[in-house]
């Protein structure tokens, strides 16, 4: 006899249980069929949707915080660094109102209350302080689209964040400063950051301090079409390889950067070889005003190179060829006004067919011009007109820009004086001779007046650089002597009134090198540069000095 529970039931009960199971089975089968059909239909619909529609790309609105947060969410980032305003030191308290009554100090009453914390700083939780953030500066705190500066400190900006910044930064119209300190840039991310920087139309200041990159491709940020005005690369472990690339980006015989005004290369690994490349970059560059390469490994060779570039230097063969090309593009009259004689030029190279043809063309033009001038003179004599009246009506081509500038300034100038044309006291284009501005013209360095000495072509050096910092290096007496010579040459040109190439060096920092502070040459340099400093104030005369000067004058 079986122990199963079904054997103990009667026949009717077994029949009922079997019928119940059959009904439940059919019902379950229908439900399963319905679920499968619904599931298949749903999957079919979703597959159609996924196959025909892709997620729409996000278009940035210019609100950096909103755009950055949305793009981080789309990228699937688990932790998103917050966008916070950049902290500032609290300002001084307002001065007391003189109308308010000042209460007389009373004797302090001892109390058990704690002293309130000072208001000169703000406190934050230690974990919140070290948490990654994106600090921003807003031109108007109420306007989220007025971001002007971005600061990131001490956390790695990898490829995911670079992809996000690619979209956010160009949309911020007022962004002019990006400061990434110790963010772990690589060769790839640096190249992409340079591409992003070129798309930011108002970006002028870039600081990448503390970012050693193996390839040292920082020169990508200061190309010929770059708009960056100030760049800081402190503590980036830049070697002579990176210095050479930066020097070539500043200028070559054919190309030059025309926007960078300040470059900071402090605390790197640059030696004499790399500093010489940077000095060569200053040969044809007339835009850079401030250069700092302090705390490197620069010696006398680089100091001599800087002294040569600041005074005058001989052109290389490539620069001589480029000079002739520029002069030929300007025309034959400029070649004739060049201080170099044709005979001296013929010593450097044999006369080629192109140069002869150019000279023949210029001579033919001058011949046709002279014959035409004779005919015009005869006609003017017949009509009773003089040569001077003709030249008054037809100004020279080279002076057209000066005349138009004077007319433009004359429209906005009020006052009496001799007008540029017409009757006295008439016309809005009048301008006084004393009010005519003296605007120095910045010319191509290759077009400056040259001098031939011992078979070499010498041109004046860089006088656009006004601040040079080469302190805390390895410069000795020989390098200091070369720098002093360059300064004296610039002062001589300034004394003679030659300001076409710039004012010359105004600040030179050479302290803490391989010479004592009491060295004779160092004291001479300090004495010369003291009077050239724009903030220099001569010592006030004492009554004894004034009386002595009056007695001497009498």
C-alpha positions as CSV (number, residue, x, y, z in Angstrom):
1,X,0.0,0.0,0.0
2,X,1.4,3.4,-1.0
3,X,2.0,6.2,1.5
4,X,1.1,9.0,-1.0
5,X,-1.8,11.2,0.1
6,X,-3.7,10.7,-3.2
7,X,-4.2,7.0,-2.4
8,X,-6.1,7.8,0.7
9,X,-8.7,9.9,-1.1
10,X,-11.9,8.6,-2.6
11,X,-12.7,8.5,-6.4
12,X,-14.8,11.6,-6.4
13,X,-12.2,13.7,-4.6
14,X,-9.5,12.5,-7.0
15,X,-11.6,13.5,-10.0
16,X,-12.3,16.9,-8.6
17,X,-8.6,17.6,-7.9
18,X,-7.6,16.5,-11.4
19,X,-10.2,18.7,-13.0
20,X,-9.1,21.6,-10.9
21,X,-5.5,21.1,-12.0
22,X,-6.5,21.0,-15.7
23,X,-8.4,24.3,-15.4
24,X,-5.5,26.0,-13.6
25,X,-3.1,24.7,-16.3
26,X,-5.2,26.1,-19.1
27,X,-5.6,29.4,-17.3
28,X,-1.9,29.7,-16.7
29,X,-1.2,28.8,-20.3
30,X,-3.4,31.6,-21.5
31,X,-1.8,34.1,-19.2
32,X,1.6,33.1,-20.3
33,X,0.6,33.5,-23.9
34,X,-0.7,36.9,-23.3
35,X,2.4,38.0,-21.4
36,X,4.6,36.8,-24.2
37,X,2.6,38.6,-26.9
38,X,2.6,41.8,-24.8
39,X,6.3,41.5,-24.1
40,X,7.1,40.9,-27.7
41,X,5.0,43.8,-28.8
42,X,6.6,46.0,-26.2
43,X,10.1,44.9,-27.2
44,X,9.3,45.5,-30.8
45,X,8.1,49.0,-30.1
46,X,11.2,49.8,-28.1
47,X,13.5,48.4,-30.7
48,X,11.8,50.6,-33.3
49,X,12.2,53.6,-31.1
50,X,15.9,52.9,-30.3
51,X,16.6,52.1,-34.0
52,X,15.1,55.3,-35.4
53,X,15.7,57.8,-32.7
54,X,19.1,58.7,-31.0
55,X,19.5,60.9,-28.0
56,X,19.6,64.6,-29.0
57,X,23.0,66.4,-28.5
58,X,23.0,69.0,-25.8
59,X,23.5,72.6,-26.9
60,X,25.1,74.8,-24.3
61,X,23.3,77.9,-23.2
62,X,26.2,79.9,-21.8
63,X,25.2,79.2,-18.2
64,X,28.3,77.3,-17.2
65,X,26.9,75.7,-14.0
66,X,23.8,74.4,-15.7
67,X,25.7,73.2,-18.8
68,X,28.5,71.6,-16.8
69,X,26.1,69.7,-14.5
70,X,24.0,68.5,-17.4
71,X,27.0,67.3,-19.4
72,X,28.4,65.5,-16.3
73,X,25.1,63.7,-15.8
74,X,25.0,62.6,-19.4
75,X,28.6,61.4,-19.2
76,X,27.6,59.1,-16.3
77,X,29.9,60.6,-13.7
78,X,29.2,59.3,-10.2
79,X,30.8,62.3,-8.3
80,X,30.4,65.7,-9.9
81,X,32.7,68.5,-8.5
82,X,30.5,71.4,-7.5
83,X,30.6,74.8,-9.2
84,X,31.2,77.4,-6.4
85,X,32.1,81.1,-6.4
86,X,35.7,81.8,-5.8
87,X,36.3,82.7,-2.2
88,X,37.8,86.1,-1.4
89,X,39.2,87.7,1.6
90,X,36.6,89.8,3.4
91,X,36.9,93.5,2.9
92,X,37.7,96.0,5.6
93,X,34.8,97.2,7.8
94,X,33.2,100.4,6.8
95,X,34.5,103.6,8.5
96,X,32.4,104.8,11.4
97,X,29.7,107.4,10.7
98,X,30.8,110.7,12.2
99,X,27.2,111.7,12.9
100,X,26.6,108.8,15.2
101,X,27.4,109.4,18.9
102,X,30.4,107.6,20.2
103,X,29.6,105.9,23.5
104,X,32.2,106.3,26.2
105,X,34.1,103.1,27.0
106,X,32.9,101.5,30.1
107,X,34.7,99.1,32.3
108,X,34.5,95.5,30.9
109,X,31.9,93.4,32.6
110,X,33.2,89.8,33.1
111,X,31.0,87.3,31.4
112,X,31.1,83.7,30.7
113,X,30.0,84.0,27.0
114,X,32.5,82.9,24.3
115,X,34.2,85.5,22.2
116,X,32.8,85.6,18.6
117,X,35.2,84.5,15.9
118,X,36.9,87.2,13.9
119,X,35.5,88.4,10.6
120,X,38.7,88.5,8.6
121,X,38.4,85.0,7.3
122,X,35.8,82.3,6.6
123,X,35.9,78.7,7.9
124,X,34.7,75.5,6.3
125,X,34.7,71.9,7.1
126,X,38.1,70.2,6.6
127,X,36.6,67.5,4.3
128,X,34.7,70.1,2.3
129,X,37.8,72.2,1.9
130,X,39.7,69.4,0.1
131,X,36.8,68.2,-1.9
132,X,37.2,68.9,-5.7
133,X,35.5,72.1,-6.9
134,X,35.3,74.3,-9.9
135,X,35.7,77.9,-8.7
136,X,34.3,80.6,-10.9
137,X,34.1,84.4,-11.0
138,X,31.0,86.1,-12.2
139,X,30.9,89.6,-13.5
140,X,27.4,90.0,-12.1
141,X,26.5,87.6,-9.2
142,X,22.8,87.6,-10.3
143,X,23.7,86.7,-13.9
144,X,24.8,83.1,-14.3
145,X,25.9,83.7,-17.9
146,X,28.5,86.3,-16.9
147,X,31.3,83.9,-15.9
148,X,34.7,85.5,-16.5
149,X,37.2,83.3,-14.7
150,X,37.6,79.5,-14.0
151,X,39.9,78.1,-11.3
152,X,40.6,74.4,-10.7
153,X,43.0,73.4,-7.9
154,X,44.7,70.0,-7.2
155,X,42.4,67.4,-8.8
156,X,42.9,65.5,-12.0
157,X,41.2,66.8,-15.1
158,X,41.1,63.7,-17.3
159,X,39.7,63.1,-20.7
160,X,36.1,63.0,-19.5
161,X,36.3,66.5,-18.1
162,X,38.2,67.8,-21.1
163,X,35.3,66.6,-23.3
164,X,32.9,68.4,-21.1
165,X,34.9,71.6,-21.1
166,X,35.1,71.5,-24.9
167,X,31.4,72.3,-25.0
168,X,31.2,74.6,-21.9
169,X,34.1,77.0,-22.4
170,X,33.4,78.3,-25.9
171,X,29.8,79.0,-25.0
172,X,30.9,81.3,-22.2
173,X,31.2,84.6,-24.1
174,X,32.9,86.6,-21.3
175,X,35.4,84.0,-20.2
176,X,38.9,85.6,-20.2
177,X,40.9,83.6,-17.6
178,X,41.5,79.9,-17.1
179,X,43.7,78.8,-14.2
180,X,44.4,75.0,-13.9
181,X,46.9,74.4,-11.1
182,X,48.3,70.8,-10.7
183,X,45.5,69.1,-12.6
184,X,47.6,66.3,-14.1
185,X,47.5,67.3,-17.8
186,X,48.9,64.8,-20.4
187,X,50.1,65.3,-23.9
188,X,46.7,64.5,-25.3
189,X,44.7,66.6,-22.9
190,X,47.1,69.5,-23.3
191,X,46.6,69.4,-27.1
192,X,42.9,69.3,-26.7
193,X,43.0,72.2,-24.2
194,X,44.9,74.3,-26.7
195,X,42.3,73.6,-29.3
196,X,39.5,74.6,-26.8
197,X,41.5,77.8,-25.9
198,X,41.6,78.8,-29.6
199,X,37.8,78.6,-29.7
200,X,37.3,80.9,-26.7
201,X,37.1,84.3,-28.4
202,X,37.8,86.4,-25.3
203,X,40.3,84.2,-23.6
204,X,43.4,86.3,-22.7
205,X,45.0,84.7,-19.6
206,X,46.0,81.1,-19.2
207,X,47.8,79.7,-16.1
208,X,48.9,76.0,-16.1
209,X,51.3,76.1,-13.2
210,X,52.4,72.7,-11.7
211,X,51.5,70.6,-14.8
212,X,54.6,68.7,-16.0
213,X,53.8,67.2,-19.4
214,X,56.2,64.6,-21.0
215,X,56.0,66.1,-24.5
216,X,56.3,69.7,-23.3
217,X,53.8,70.9,-25.9
218,X,53.0,74.3,-24.3
219,X,54.0,76.1,-27.5
220,X,50.6,75.0,-29.0
221,X,49.0,77.7,-26.9
222,X,51.0,80.6,-28.4
223,X,50.9,79.9,-32.1
224,X,50.9,82.6,-34.7
225,X,47.1,83.0,-34.6
226,X,46.8,82.8,-30.8
227,X,44.9,85.5,-28.9
228,X,46.4,84.7,-25.4
229,X,48.0,87.8,-23.8
230,X,49.4,86.4,-20.6
231,X,50.6,82.8,-19.9
232,X,52.1,81.3,-16.8
233,X,54.0,77.9,-16.8
234,X,55.7,77.9,-13.4
235,X,56.9,74.5,-12.0
236,X,56.1,72.6,-15.1
237,X,59.5,70.9,-15.4
238,X,60.2,72.5,-18.7
239,X,63.5,71.5,-20.1
240,X,65.6,72.8,-23.0
241,X,63.3,70.8,-25.4
242,X,60.2,72.8,-24.3
243,X,62.2,76.0,-24.2
244,X,63.2,75.5,-27.8
245,X,59.6,75.0,-28.9
246,X,58.5,78.1,-27.0
247,X,61.3,80.2,-28.6
248,X,60.3,79.1,-32.1
249,X,56.6,79.9,-31.3
250,X,57.7,83.5,-30.2
251,X,59.3,84.2,-33.6
252,X,61.2,82.8,-36.5
253,X,62.5,84.5,-39.6
254,X,59.1,84.1,-41.3
255,X,56.5,83.9,-38.4
256,X,56.0,85.6,-35.1
257,X,53.5,85.7,-32.3
258,X,51.6,89.0,-32.2
259,X,49.5,88.7,-29.0
260,X,51.5,87.3,-26.1
261,X,52.7,90.2,-23.8
262,X,53.7,88.3,-20.6
263,X,55.4,84.9,-20.2
264,X,56.3,83.3,-16.9
265,X,58.7,80.4,-16.9
266,X,59.8,80.4,-13.3
267,X,61.1,77.4,-11.4
268,X,61.7,75.0,-14.4
269,X,64.7,73.1,-15.7
270,X,65.9,75.4,-18.4
271,X,69.7,75.6,-19.0
272,X,71.8,77.8,-21.2
273,X,70.8,76.0,-24.4
274,X,67.1,76.4,-23.8
275,X,67.5,80.1,-22.7
276,X,69.4,80.8,-25.9
277,X,66.4,79.5,-27.9
278,X,64.1,81.8,-26.0
279,X,66.5,84.7,-26.6
280,X,66.4,83.9,-30.3
281,X,62.7,84.0,-30.1
282,X,63.0,87.7,-29.1
283,X,65.0,88.6,-32.2
284,X,61.9,89.2,-34.4
285,X,59.3,89.4,-31.7
286,X,58.1,92.9,-30.9
287,X,55.0,92.0,-28.8
288,X,56.4,90.4,-25.6
289,X,56.8,92.9,-22.9
290,X,57.4,90.8,-19.7
291,X,59.6,87.7,-19.5
292,X,60.5,85.9,-16.3
293,X,62.8,82.8,-16.3
294,X,63.9,83.1,-12.7
295,X,65.0,80.1,-10.6
296,X,66.3,78.0,-13.5
297,X,69.9,76.8,-14.5
298,X,70.9,79.7,-16.8
299,X,74.5,80.7,-17.0
300,X,76.8,83.2,-18.7
301,X,76.2,81.9,-22.3
302,X,72.5,82.7,-22.1
303,X,73.1,86.1,-20.4
304,X,75.5,87.0,-23.3
305,X,72.8,86.0,-25.8
306,X,70.2,88.2,-24.0
307,X,72.7,91.1,-24.0
308,X,73.2,90.7,-27.7
309,X,69.5,90.6,-28.5
310,X,68.9,93.7,-26.4
311,X,71.7,95.7,-28.1
312,X,72.2,94.7,-31.7
313,X,72.8,91.5,-33.6
314,X,73.8,90.1,-37.0
315,X,71.2,88.6,-39.3
316,X,71.5,85.0,-40.2
317,X,71.4,83.9,-43.9
318,X,67.7,82.9,-43.6
319,X,66.9,86.4,-42.1
320,X,68.9,88.2,-44.8
321,X,66.9,86.3,-47.5
322,X,63.6,87.1,-45.7
323,X,64.7,90.8,-45.4
324,X,65.3,91.0,-49.2
325,X,62.0,89.4,-49.8
326,X,60.1,91.9,-47.6
327,X,62.0,94.8,-49.2
328,X,61.1,93.6,-52.7
329,X,57.4,93.3,-51.7
330,X,57.5,96.9,-50.5
331,X,58.9,98.0,-53.9
332,X,62.1,99.3,-55.4
333,X,62.0,102.8,-53.7
334,X,62.4,101.1,-50.3
335,X,65.4,99.2,-51.6
336,X,67.0,102.4,-52.7
337,X,66.4,104.0,-49.3
338,X,68.0,101.0,-47.6
339,X,71.3,101.9,-46.0
340,X,72.9,98.8,-47.6
341,X,74.5,99.5,-50.9
342,X,73.9,97.3,-53.9
343,X,77.6,96.7,-54.1
344,X,77.7,95.4,-50.5
345,X,74.7,93.1,-51.3
346,X,76.4,91.7,-54.3
347,X,79.2,90.4,-52.1
348,X,76.8,88.1,-50.3
349,X,75.3,86.6,-53.4
350,X,75.7,86.7,-57.2
351,X,73.3,88.8,-59.0
352,X,70.4,86.6,-60.0
353,X,68.0,87.0,-62.9
354,X,65.1,87.8,-60.6
355,X,67.0,90.6,-58.9
356,X,68.2,92.1,-62.2
357,X,64.7,91.9,-63.6
358,X,63.3,93.6,-60.5
359,X,65.9,96.4,-60.8
360,X,65.2,96.8,-64.6
361,X,61.5,97.1,-63.8
362,X,62.1,99.7,-61.2
363,X,64.4,101.7,-63.6
364,X,61.8,101.5,-66.3
365,X,59.1,102.7,-63.9
366,X,61.3,105.6,-62.9
367,X,61.9,106.4,-66.5
368,X,58.2,106.4,-67.4
369,X,57.5,108.4,-64.3
370,X,60.0,111.0,-65.2
371,X,58.7,111.4,-68.8
372,X,55.2,111.6,-67.5
373,X,56.2,114.2,-64.9
374,X,57.8,116.3,-67.7
375,X,54.6,116.2,-69.7
376,X,52.5,117.1,-66.7
377,X,54.9,120.0,-66.0
378,X,54.5,121.4,-69.5
379,X,50.7,121.2,-69.3
380,X,50.8,122.8,-65.8
381,X,53.0,125.6,-67.1
382,X,50.6,126.2,-69.9
383,X,47.6,126.3,-67.5
384,X,49.6,128.5,-65.1
385,X,49.9,125.9,-62.3
386,X,53.0,125.2,-60.4
387,X,54.6,121.9,-59.2
388,X,54.0,122.7,-55.5
389,X,50.2,123.0,-56.0
390,X,50.1,119.6,-57.6
391,X,51.9,118.0,-54.7
392,X,49.6,119.7,-52.3
393,X,46.6,118.1,-54.0
394,X,48.2,114.7,-54.5
395,X,49.7,113.6,-51.2
396,X,52.2,110.7,-51.2
397,X,50.9,107.2,-50.7
398,X,53.0,106.6,-47.6
399,X,51.5,109.6,-45.9
400,X,47.9,108.7,-46.7
401,X,47.4,106.8,-43.4
402,X,49.0,109.7,-41.4
403,X,46.7,112.3,-43.1
404,X,43.6,110.2,-42.5
405,X,44.6,109.7,-38.8
406,X,45.1,113.5,-38.4
407,X,41.8,114.2,-40.0
408,X,40.0,111.7,-37.8
409,X,41.6,113.2,-34.7
410,X,40.9,116.7,-35.9
411,X,37.2,116.0,-36.0
412,X,37.2,115.3,-32.3
413,X,39.6,118.1,-31.4
414,X,38.3,121.4,-30.3
415,X,40.5,124.5,-30.3
416,X,42.0,127.2,-32.4
417,X,45.0,127.0,-34.6
418,X,46.0,126.4,-38.2
419,X,43.7,124.1,-40.1
420,X,44.9,121.4,-42.4
421,X,43.0,123.0,-45.3
422,X,40.5,125.6,-46.1
423,X,39.9,129.0,-44.4
424,X,40.6,129.8,-40.8
425,X,38.0,129.0,-38.3
426,X,36.1,126.7,-40.7
427,X,35.6,123.0,-40.9
428,X,35.4,120.3,-38.3
429,X,38.6,118.7,-39.6
430,X,40.9,121.4,-38.2
431,X,43.7,120.3,-35.9
432,X,46.4,122.3,-34.1
433,X,50.1,121.4,-34.8
434,X,50.7,121.1,-31.1
435,X,47.8,118.7,-30.7
436,X,49.0,116.3,-33.4
437,X,49.8,113.0,-31.6
438,X,53.2,111.5,-32.0
439,X,52.3,107.8,-32.6
440,X,55.3,105.5,-32.9
441,X,55.0,103.2,-35.8
442,X,55.9,99.6,-35.1
443,X,57.7,98.2,-38.2
444,X,58.9,94.8,-39.1
445,X,62.3,94.2,-37.4
446,X,63.7,93.1,-40.7
447,X,63.0,96.6,-42.2
448,X,64.9,98.5,-39.5
449,X,68.0,100.4,-40.6
450,X,70.9,98.0,-40.9
451,X,74.7,98.5,-40.8
452,X,77.3,96.4,-42.3
453,X,80.3,95.6,-40.1
454,X,83.0,93.1,-41.1
455,X,80.8,91.5,-43.7
456,X,77.9,91.0,-41.3
457,X,74.5,92.8,-41.4
458,X,73.7,94.3,-38.0
459,X,70.2,95.6,-37.0
460,X,69.1,97.2,-33.6
461,X,67.9,94.6,-31.1
462,X,64.7,94.1,-29.2
463,X,63.5,97.3,-27.5
464,X,59.9,96.1,-27.0
465,X,60.8,94.0,-23.9
466,X,60.5,96.2,-20.8
467,X,60.7,93.7,-17.9
468,X,63.2,90.8,-17.7
469,X,63.6,88.6,-14.7
470,X,66.6,86.3,-14.7
471,X,67.2,86.2,-10.9
472,X,68.2,83.1,-8.9
473,X,70.2,81.5,-11.7
474,X,73.9,80.9,-12.3
475,X,75.0,84.1,-14.1
476,X,78.5,85.3,-13.4
477,X,80.6,88.3,-14.1
478,X,80.9,87.7,-17.9
479,X,77.1,87.5,-18.3
480,X,76.5,90.5,-16.1
481,X,79.0,92.5,-18.3
482,X,77.1,91.5,-21.5
483,X,73.8,92.6,-19.9
484,X,75.3,95.9,-18.9
485,X,76.5,96.5,-22.5
486,X,73.0,95.9,-23.8
487,X,71.4,98.3,-21.4
488,X,74.0,101.0,-22.2
489,X,73.3,100.6,-25.9
490,X,69.5,100.9,-25.4
491,X,70.0,104.1,-23.3
492,X,72.2,105.5,-26.0
493,X,69.5,105.0,-28.6
494,X,66.9,106.5,-26.3
495,X,69.1,109.5,-25.8
496,X,69.4,110.0,-29.5
497,X,65.6,110.0,-29.8
498,X,65.2,106.7,-31.6
499,X,62.0,105.3,-30.3
500,X,60.7,103.5,-33.4
501,X,61.5,100.1,-31.9
502,X,60.3,100.8,-28.3
503,X,61.5,102.4,-25.1
504,X,63.9,99.6,-24.1
505,X,64.3,97.7,-20.9
506,X,62.9,99.4,-17.8
507,X,63.3,96.6,-15.2
508,X,66.0,94.0,-14.9
509,X,66.2,91.5,-12.0
510,X,69.5,89.8,-11.8
511,X,69.9,89.3,-8.0
512,X,70.9,86.1,-6.3
513,X,73.2,84.8,-9.1
514,X,76.9,83.9,-9.0
515,X,78.2,87.3,-7.9
516,X,78.1,89.2,-4.7
517,X,75.6,92.0,-4.2
518,X,78.5,94.5,-3.8
519,X,80.0,93.7,-7.2
520,X,81.0,96.7,-9.2
521,X,79.1,95.7,-12.4
522,X,76.0,94.8,-10.4
523,X,75.9,98.2,-8.7
524,X,76.4,99.8,-12.1
525,X,73.4,97.9,-13.5
526,X,71.3,98.9,-10.5
527,X,72.3,102.5,-10.9
528,X,71.3,102.6,-14.6
529,X,68.0,100.7,-14.2
530,X,66.9,102.8,-11.2
531,X,66.4,105.9,-13.3
532,X,64.6,103.8,-16.0
533,X,62.1,102.4,-13.7
534,X,58.7,104.0,-14.4
535,X,57.9,104.2,-10.7
536,X,61.2,105.8,-9.8
537,X,61.0,109.0,-7.8
538,X,64.1,111.2,-7.5
539,X,65.0,112.0,-3.9
540,X,63.6,115.3,-2.7
541,X,66.2,118.1,-2.2
542,X,67.0,119.3,1.3
543,X,67.1,123.0,2.1
544,X,70.9,122.8,2.2
545,X,71.0,121.3,-1.3
546,X,68.6,124.0,-2.6
547,X,70.7,126.8,-1.1
548,X,73.8,125.2,-2.5
549,X,72.3,125.0,-6.0
550,X,71.1,128.6,-5.8
551,X,74.5,129.8,-4.8
552,X,76.1,127.9,-7.6
553,X,73.6,129.3,-10.1
554,X,74.2,132.9,-8.9
